[in-house]
Amino acid sequence: MNRIDATFERLRAANRKAFVAYVCAGDPSFEQSLEVIRALADAGADVIEFGLPFSDPLADGIVNQMAADRALKAGMSAARTLELIREFRTTHDTPVVLFTYLNPVFNYGYERFHADAAAAGADGILLLDLPPDEAERNADLARGEGLHHIRLIAPTTPDNRVPMLAKASSGFIYVLSRTGVTGAHGAPSADIGAQVARVTAHTGTPVCVGFGITTPDQATMVAKAADGVIVGSAIVKQIELHPDSPAAAVRDFATPLIEATHAV
């Protein structure tokens, strides 16, 4: 069984919600990034999203853009990101989702990237700029086996597209609490319950919500409505603020959010 499926099955049986943490792979260096993701797993993160460093991350705010820039300057690449996953797998079994844009995956070789990522120990992929209906129209993108394909659903997603996106998702569905780029929000939307309901009406796939979650109280609010809580930019900001001890800073920041999520 895919690690993502096994994790959500275990959490559902325990009546607990998932905490999903995002970091940019290789930020601020390969070795420190490995320490950060191990610290998150040890703190209780249920799924870890590895951002694949990219030079033109249009859907990301300044915090994640700067993280990608730091990682690229440290020599990170698609191949090095897979190596990071392999190193992580020597000590941890926490599910890993690759969070990326189509360009670096297509440049690597779409089918080969999926195969190599799965072999390295990745469990899913979220391609921010590849709608599933567009992928079906391109033979080069038709084969992406070995990884769960996670889809984004935003508040602005038309109602007639929600069923298609929900049914095309596997692993879990990433519901955006608000519109805009990552890290640009002071708090999650108060309409999370309604946003989650319009997705769960079409699928039994777990629904996780991200954007704007920075405090334990916000994590609790989101966890009451969704199957999981996603925190990204707020964690990445800790790496920026504490370049000499990022793993400790991330652990100290994330632990109360993880505990709040699991307590619901």
NORDA-V903489 format. One record per residue. N is the residue number from 1. PHI is phi in whole degrees, -180 to 180 (999 if undefined). PSI is psi as a letter, one per 40 degrees, with the letter a starting at -180 (NA if undefined). D_LAST is the distance of its C-alpha to the last C-alpha in Angstrom with 1 decimal. Layout:
N & PHI & PSI & D_LAST
N & PHI & PSI & D_LAST
This chain:
1 & 999 & h & 26.2
2 & -56 & i & 25.0
3 & -60 & d & 22.4
4 & -64 & d & 20.1
5 & -61 & d & 20.3
6 & -63 & d & 19.9
7 & -66 & d & 16.8
8 & -68 & d & 15.0
9 & -65 & d & 16.6
10 & -64 & d & 15.3
11 & -65 & d & 11.7
12 & -63 & d & 12.1
13 & -64 & d & 13.9
14 & -92 & e & 11.2
15 & 57 & f & 8.5
16 & -123 & i & 6.7
17 & -102 & i & 7.1
18 & -91 & i & 10.2
19 & -109 & h & 11.4
20 & -111 & h & 15.0
21 & -110 & h & 17.5
22 & -110 & h & 20.9
23 & -141 & i & 24.1
24 & -86 & h & 27.7
25 & -60 & h & 29.5
26 & 89 & e & 32.2
27 & -99 & h & 31.2
28 & -91 & e & 33.0
29 & -154 & i & 34.7
30 & -57 & d & 34.3
31 & -66 & d & 34.0
32 & -70 & d & 31.6
33 & -64 & d & 29.4
34 & -62 & d & 29.2
35 & -64 & d & 28.2
36 & -64 & d & 25.4
37 & -70 & d & 23.9
38 & -67 & d & 24.2
39 & -64 & d & 22.5
40 & -64 & d & 19.5
41 & -64 & d & 19.4
42 & -66 & d & 19.9
43 & -77 & e & 17.0
44 & 114 & e & 14.7
45 & -59 & h & 14.9
46 & -88 & d & 14.7
47 & -142 & i & 17.4
48 & -121 & h & 20.0
49 & -93 & h & 22.1
50 & -100 & h & 25.6
51 & -73 & h & 27.5
52 & -83 & h & 31.1
53 & -56 & h & 33.3
54 & -143 & i & 35.4
55 & -78 & e & 38.0
56 & -137 & g & 37.2
57 & -82 & g & 33.4
58 & -65 & d & 33.8
59 & -87 & e & 30.2
60 & -103 & i & 29.1
61 & -80 & a & 29.3
62 & -63 & d & 31.3
63 & -62 & d & 28.8
64 & -75 & d & 28.5
65 & -63 & d & 32.2
66 & -67 & d & 33.2
67 & -65 & d & 31.1
68 & -63 & d & 32.9
69 & -64 & d & 36.2
70 & -62 & d & 35.6
71 & -66 & d & 34.8
72 & -63 & d & 37.8
73 & -67 & d & 40.0
74 & -85 & e & 38.9
75 & 95 & e & 40.2
76 & -75 & i & 37.1
77 & -153 & i & 37.8
78 & -61 & d & 36.5
79 & -64 & d & 38.2
80 & -69 & d & 36.9
81 & -65 & d & 33.3
82 & -66 & d & 33.8
83 & -65 & d & 35.2
84 & -62 & d & 32.2
85 & -64 & d & 30.1
86 & -59 & d & 32.7
87 & -65 & d & 32.4
88 & -62 & d & 28.7
89 & -69 & e & 29.0
90 & -72 & e & 31.3
91 & -127 & d & 28.5
92 & -137 & i & 25.1
93 & -114 & e & 23.9
94 & -62 & h & 20.9
95 & -58 & i & 21.3
96 & -123 & h & 23.3
97 & -117 & h & 23.8
98 & -86 & h & 26.9
99 & -110 & h & 26.5
100 & -157 & i & 30.0
101 & -106 & i & 32.8
102 & -67 & d & 35.5
103 & -51 & d & 38.4
104 & -66 & d & 37.8
105 & -71 & d & 36.8
106 & -65 & d & 39.9
107 & -65 & d & 42.0
108 & -69 & d & 40.9
109 & 115 & h & 41.6
110 & -56 & d & 38.9
111 & -66 & d & 39.3
112 & -65 & d & 40.0
113 & -63 & d & 37.0
114 & -59 & d & 34.7
115 & -65 & d & 36.6
116 & -68 & d & 36.7
117 & -66 & d & 33.0
118 & -63 & d & 32.0
119 & -65 & d & 34.6
120 & -74 & d & 33.2
121 & 121 & e & 29.7
122 & -76 & i & 27.9
123 & -118 & d & 25.8
124 & -154 & i & 25.6
125 & -144 & h & 27.1
126 & -121 & h & 26.4
127 & -95 & h & 29.8
128 & -62 & d & 29.3
129 & -116 & f & 32.7
130 & -128 & g & 33.5
131 & -63 & i & 32.7
132 & -61 & d & 32.9
133 & -71 & d & 35.8
134 & -73 & d & 37.8
135 & -60 & d & 37.3
136 & -67 & e & 38.8
137 & -89 & e & 42.0
138 & -123 & h & 42.7
139 & -60 & d & 43.9
140 & -66 & d & 43.0
141 & -108 & e & 39.3
142 & -74 & d & 39.3
143 & -109 & h & 38.5
144 & -140 & g & 35.2
145 & -93 & i & 34.4
146 & 103 & d & 32.3
147 & -126 & i & 29.2
148 & -66 & h & 26.5
149 & -100 & h & 27.2
150 & -96 & h & 24.1
151 & -113 & i & 24.9
152 & -95 & h & 24.0
153 & -130 & h & 23.6
154 & -104 & i & 24.1
155 & -59 & d & 24.2
156 & -90 & e & 28.0
157 & -62 & h & 28.1
158 & -58 & i & 30.4
159 & -57 & d & 29.1
160 & -75 & e & 31.8
161 & -95 & e & 30.6
162 & -59 & d & 26.9
163 & -59 & d & 27.8
164 & -64 & d & 30.0
165 & -65 & d & 27.5
166 & -63 & d & 24.7
167 & -74 & d & 27.1
168 & -85 & e & 28.4
169 & -88 & i & 25.1
170 & -140 & i & 24.1
171 & 89 & c & 21.3
172 & -160 & i & 19.0
173 & -112 & h & 19.7
174 & -96 & h & 19.4
175 & -98 & h & 19.0
176 & -82 & h & 20.2
177 & -68 & d & 18.7
178 & -142 & i & 22.2
179 & -85 & i & 25.7
180 & 107 & a & 27.7
181 & -94 & i & 27.7
182 & -64 & i & 25.0
183 & 75 & e & 24.3
184 & -103 & e & 26.1
185 & -127 & i & 23.3
186 & -85 & d & 22.2
187 & -165 & i & 18.8
188 & -69 & i & 17.1
189 & -66 & i & 18.5
190 & -78 & e & 17.4
191 & -97 & f & 18.4
192 & -60 & d & 15.6
193 & -57 & d & 14.9
194 & -69 & d & 18.6
195 & -66 & d & 19.0
196 & -66 & d & 16.6
197 & -63 & d & 18.2
198 & -72 & e & 21.6
199 & -90 & d & 20.8
200 & -67 & e & 19.1
201 & -66 & e & 22.1
202 & -116 & e & 24.2
203 & -161 & i & 22.4
204 & -100 & e & 20.0
205 & -66 & h & 19.5
206 & -55 & i & 15.9
207 & -116 & h & 15.5
208 & -115 & i & 14.2
209 & -119 & h & 14.8
210 & -135 & i & 16.7
211 & 93 & h & 19.1
212 & 89 & e & 18.8
213 & -95 & h & 15.5
214 & -134 & e & 16.6
215 & -128 & i & 14.4
216 & -60 & d & 11.0
217 & -62 & d & 10.8
218 & -67 & d & 11.8
219 & -62 & d & 9.3
220 & -62 & d & 6.4
221 & -60 & d & 8.9
222 & -70 & d & 9.6
223 & -63 & d & 6.5
224 & -69 & d & 6.4
225 & -104 & d & 10.0
226 & -125 & i & 10.6
227 & -83 & e & 10.4
228 & -162 & i & 10.6
229 & -117 & h & 11.2
230 & -112 & h & 14.8
231 & -126 & h & 16.4
232 & -125 & c & 20.2
233 & -57 & d & 22.7
234 & -65 & d & 20.9
235 & -72 & d & 21.0
236 & -61 & d & 24.5
237 & -61 & d & 25.6
238 & -65 & d & 25.0
239 & -67 & d & 27.4
240 & -63 & d & 29.9
241 & -77 & d & 29.7
242 & -130 & g & 30.0
243 & -65 & d & 32.5
244 & -86 & d & 33.7
245 & -143 & f & 30.4
246 & -65 & d & 27.9
247 & -65 & d & 25.9
248 & -65 & d & 25.3
249 & -64 & d & 24.4
250 & -66 & d & 21.9
251 & -59 & d & 20.3
252 & -65 & d & 20.2
253 & -75 & d & 18.8
254 & -78 & d & 16.1
255 & -55 & d & 14.8
256 & -64 & d & 12.8
257 & -69 & d & 11.3
258 & -65 & d & 10.5
259 & -64 & d & 9.0
260 & -65 & d & 6.8
261 & -65 & d & 5.9
262 & -73 & e & 5.6
263 & -81 & e & 3.8
264 & -71 & NA & 0.0
